[in-house]
Structure formats: C-alpha cells, structure tokens
Amino acid sequence: MKDYISVLRSVELFSGLDPGELDSVLGCIGAVAKTVRKGSAILHAGDKPEQIGVVLRGQMRIVRDDYEGNRSLVAILSPGDIFAEALCCADVDESPVTVLADVDSRVLLLPFGRMLQVCSNSCSFHRELIKNILRLTAEKNLRMQKHMEILSMKTIRARVVRYIESFSLKPGCEIVVPLNREELANYLCVERSALSHELMKMKADGLIDYNKNRFILK
C-alpha cells in the first residue's frame, strides 16, 4: 500500500489515526486491494454489502437503476472517497445501488465486521474507526437529504438553482461542478437536452453564467 499512502492519509475514515500505524490497521482488519476495470462493478445492486470501499486510483460512480431500466447517477467517487459504509452500517440484505469504474481503478476493500471487532491484540484504533464510520454515515445521510430536496423541486430551473446553492450561498462566486452535462442531468433526473435548453434560458435571463462546468449564480 506504499504507493497509495498519500491517498490513505487523506481518507476521513482513518482520521485520528497515526499515519505510521496504517499498515498495522489495514492488516488487522484484513483489508484487500483490488483492481476494477473500466465498466466493471465492484458492488452490484442486489448484493449484500459486507465491505467498505476506498477509492485509491481512478474514478468510480454510484448509480441506481429503476424498474424500467432507467439509470440515475447518485455520486462520483475520486481517490480518497469511500462507499458502502452507510449500507454496511444499516446491515441491508441487498444493495439498492451499483458501484462502477469509469476508468481502470484501484479500490481498497475493508471487511466491515472486522472493523467493529476488538481483536486479540486490543488495538486502540478500532474505537476511532467506529467513531469515524458513524460520523461519515451521518454526513452521507445529510447529503442524501439534500439530493432529495433538490429532486423535490418541480422545475428544472429550481433544481439547477438549488444544486448550485448547495456549493455556496454567496451570489457571484464561481463554482466548479464535478459533473459533466450528462452526469448533471442524471443527478437532477432530467433529460440532457432539456437541461441544456434550460441552462441557456437561465443565462439569457441573467440568473446564471457558465462555461462548461464552471457556474456563477447571480
């Protein structure tokens, strides 16, 4: 894991732990690194989540498919981001989402059960891991609530404004959105063409300015 030490040190799941103990931590809980090829899934909808994932390299995405086969984007994951922690904490039998690789990626898998158990060596870091998991799960739930709030808006314009506001409430500040047009359309659950049309209307009306994924809410 030496090649990814800088990434691991930035992972909030390991906050409060001595960086020098990371190898011992990962060994104690049985962490395993895995390569995920572009387009492949590390977690399928319907699987029982039993491991927390940490993105070490590349880019992953969390998607949700409805009964008609329509796919919506839940989140984009970059190196240092984690996934499946809330699902593991909730002990769900079937994951409602799929986690896919956008490019060839490397992921660290942490067995959730081992993270909660106090091992025979009485390692002190288990308490920190549990505290961090609870905090991160609560933060993710808040982000999901914000997403549901955005989707509750009845118009595309209202959804766009609320999404931009979620980055900064200060008018005139430039915001770099971490999604391209299609990804943003999926996140907002609207058609890409409809989103592009509404963005042009909002710009003409003086509500926003934008260039690719850079936005200013006026």
C-alpha positions as CSV (number, residue, x, y, z in Angstrom):
1,M,0.0,0.0,0.0
2,K,3.0,2.3,0.0
3,D,2.1,3.6,-3.5
4,Y,-1.2,5.0,-2.0
5,I,0.0,6.2,1.4
6,S,-0.8,9.9,0.5
7,V,-4.3,8.9,-0.5
8,L,-4.9,6.8,2.6
9,R,-3.7,9.7,4.8
10,S,-6.4,11.9,3.3
11,V,-9.2,9.3,3.9
12,E,-11.6,10.6,6.6
13,L,-12.3,7.1,7.7
14,F,-8.7,7.0,9.1
15,S,-8.9,10.4,10.8
16,G,-7.3,10.5,14.2
17,L,-5.1,7.5,13.5
18,D,-1.3,7.7,13.5
19,P,-0.2,7.6,9.8
20,G,2.6,5.3,10.9
21,E,0.1,2.7,12.0
22,L,-1.8,2.5,8.8
23,D,-0.2,-0.8,7.6
24,S,-1.0,-2.3,11.0
25,V,-4.6,-1.1,10.9
26,L,-5.1,-2.5,7.4
27,G,-3.5,-5.8,8.3
28,C,-5.6,-6.2,11.4
29,I,-8.9,-5.7,9.7
30,G,-8.0,-7.8,6.7
31,A,-8.1,-5.0,4.0
32,V,-7.6,-6.1,0.4
33,A,-6.7,-4.0,-2.6
34,K,-8.5,-4.9,-5.9
35,T,-8.2,-3.6,-9.5
36,V,-11.6,-2.8,-11.1
37,R,-11.5,-2.5,-14.9
38,K,-13.4,0.3,-16.7
39,G,-17.1,-0.6,-16.9
40,S,-16.9,-3.3,-14.3
41,A,-18.7,-3.2,-10.9
42,I,-17.2,-3.7,-7.5
43,L,-20.7,-3.8,-6.0
44,H,-23.8,-4.9,-7.8
45,A,-27.4,-3.9,-6.9
46,G,-28.9,-6.8,-5.1
47,D,-25.6,-7.9,-3.4
48,K,-25.3,-7.8,0.3
49,P,-22.7,-5.1,1.2
50,E,-20.2,-6.5,3.6
51,Q,-17.2,-4.3,2.8
52,I,-16.5,-0.6,2.9
53,G,-14.6,0.6,-0.2
54,V,-11.9,3.2,-0.5
55,V,-11.0,4.5,-4.0
56,L,-7.2,4.5,-4.3
57,R,-6.9,5.3,-8.0
58,G,-9.1,6.2,-10.9
59,Q,-12.8,7.1,-10.7
60,M,-15.9,5.3,-9.7
61,R,-19.6,6.1,-9.9
62,I,-22.6,5.1,-7.8
63,V,-25.7,4.5,-9.9
64,R,-29.3,3.4,-9.3
65,D,-31.5,1.6,-11.9
66,D,-35.3,1.7,-11.7
67,Y,-37.7,-1.0,-12.7
68,E,-37.8,0.3,-16.3
69,G,-34.1,0.2,-16.7
70,N,-33.5,3.9,-16.4
71,R,-30.2,4.7,-14.7
72,S,-29.6,7.7,-12.5
73,L,-26.4,9.0,-11.1
74,V,-26.0,9.0,-7.3
75,A,-22.4,10.1,-6.8
76,I,-19.0,10.3,-8.5
77,L,-16.1,8.9,-6.4
78,S,-12.5,10.1,-6.7
79,P,-9.3,8.8,-4.9
80,G,-9.8,9.1,-1.1
81,D,-13.6,8.8,-1.3
82,I,-15.4,5.9,0.4
83,F,-18.5,4.0,-0.4
84,A,-20.9,1.4,1.1
85,E,-20.3,2.5,4.7
86,A,-24.0,3.5,5.2
87,L,-25.2,0.2,3.6
88,C,-22.9,-1.8,5.9
89,C,-24.0,0.1,9.0
90,A,-27.6,-0.4,8.1
91,D,-26.9,-4.1,7.6
92,V,-29.1,-4.1,4.4
93,D,-29.5,-7.5,2.7
94,E,-29.5,-6.1,-0.8
95,S,-27.7,-3.0,-2.1
96,P,-30.0,-0.6,-3.9
97,V,-27.1,0.8,-5.9
98,T,-24.3,-0.4,-8.2
99,V,-20.7,0.9,-7.9
100,L,-19.0,1.0,-11.3
101,A,-15.5,2.0,-12.5
102,D,-15.5,4.9,-15.0
103,V,-11.8,4.1,-15.8
104,D,-9.4,1.4,-14.7
105,S,-9.4,1.9,-11.0
106,R,-7.9,0.5,-7.8
107,V,-10.1,0.0,-4.7
108,L,-9.3,-0.9,-1.1
109,L,-11.9,-3.2,0.5
110,L,-12.3,-3.2,4.3
111,P,-14.4,-6.0,5.8
112,F,-17.0,-4.2,7.9
113,G,-17.3,-7.0,10.5
114,R,-13.6,-7.0,11.2
115,M,-13.6,-3.2,11.7
116,L,-16.1,-3.4,14.5
117,Q,-14.5,-6.3,16.4
118,V,-11.9,-5.7,19.1
119,C,-9.1,-8.1,18.1
120,S,-7.0,-10.2,20.4
121,N,-4.3,-7.5,20.4
122,S,-6.8,-5.0,21.8
123,C,-5.8,-2.5,19.0
124,S,-6.7,1.0,20.1
125,F,-7.7,2.2,16.6
126,H,-11.0,0.2,16.5
127,R,-12.7,2.8,18.6
128,E,-11.5,5.6,16.3
129,L,-12.7,3.6,13.2
130,I,-16.2,3.1,14.7
131,K,-16.4,6.8,15.6
132,N,-15.4,7.8,12.1
133,I,-17.8,5.4,10.5
134,L,-20.7,6.8,12.4
135,R,-19.7,10.4,11.6
136,L,-19.3,9.7,7.9
137,T,-22.6,7.8,7.7
138,A,-24.4,10.8,9.3
139,E,-22.7,13.1,6.8
140,K,-23.7,11.0,3.8
141,N,-27.3,10.9,5.1
142,L,-27.3,14.7,5.1
143,R,-26.0,14.7,1.5
144,M,-28.8,12.3,0.5
145,Q,-31.4,14.6,2.2
146,K,-30.0,17.5,0.1
147,H,-30.3,15.4,-3.0
148,M,-33.9,14.5,-2.2
149,E,-34.6,18.2,-1.5
150,I,-33.2,19.1,-5.0
151,L,-35.4,16.4,-6.7
152,S,-38.5,17.6,-4.8
153,M,-38.3,20.9,-6.8
154,K,-40.9,20.9,-9.6
155,T,-39.0,22.6,-12.3
156,I,-35.6,22.1,-13.9
157,R,-34.7,25.7,-13.2
158,A,-35.4,25.3,-9.5
159,R,-33.4,22.1,-9.3
160,V,-30.4,23.8,-11.0
161,V,-30.5,26.8,-8.6
162,R,-30.8,24.6,-5.6
163,Y,-27.9,22.4,-6.7
164,I,-25.7,25.4,-7.3
165,E,-26.7,26.9,-4.0
166,S,-25.6,23.7,-2.3
167,F,-22.0,24.6,-3.1
168,S,-22.1,28.2,-2.0
169,L,-24.8,30.7,-0.9
170,K,-22.8,33.7,-1.9
171,P,-24.0,35.2,-5.2
172,G,-21.3,35.9,-7.7
173,C,-19.0,33.2,-6.6
174,E,-17.7,30.8,-9.3
175,I,-18.5,27.2,-8.6
176,V,-16.8,24.3,-10.3
177,V,-19.3,21.5,-10.7
178,P,-17.7,18.0,-10.6
179,L,-20.1,16.7,-13.2
180,N,-20.4,16.9,-17.0
181,R,-23.7,17.8,-18.6
182,E,-24.9,14.2,-18.9
183,E,-23.9,13.4,-15.3
184,L,-25.6,16.5,-14.1
185,A,-28.8,15.7,-16.0
186,N,-28.7,12.2,-14.4
187,Y,-28.2,13.7,-11.0
188,L,-31.1,16.1,-11.4
189,C,-33.2,13.3,-13.0
190,V,-33.9,15.3,-16.2
191,E,-33.2,14.9,-19.9
192,R,-29.9,16.2,-21.0
193,S,-31.4,18.2,-23.9
194,A,-34.0,19.7,-21.5
195,L,-31.3,20.7,-19.1
196,S,-29.1,22.3,-21.7
197,H,-32.1,24.3,-23.0
198,E,-33.0,25.5,-19.5
199,L,-29.4,26.5,-18.8
200,M,-29.4,28.7,-21.9
201,K,-32.6,30.3,-20.9
202,M,-31.3,30.9,-17.3
203,K,-28.2,32.5,-18.8
204,A,-30.3,34.7,-21.1
205,D,-32.5,35.7,-18.2
206,G,-29.4,36.8,-16.2
207,L,-29.8,34.2,-13.4
208,I,-26.6,32.4,-14.0
209,D,-23.4,32.4,-16.1
210,Y,-21.5,29.3,-17.0
211,N,-18.7,27.9,-19.2
212,K,-18.6,24.1,-19.3
213,N,-18.7,23.0,-15.7
214,R,-18.0,26.5,-14.2
215,F,-21.1,28.2,-12.9
216,I,-21.8,31.6,-11.3
217,L,-25.2,32.1,-9.6
218,K,-26.0,35.8,-9.9
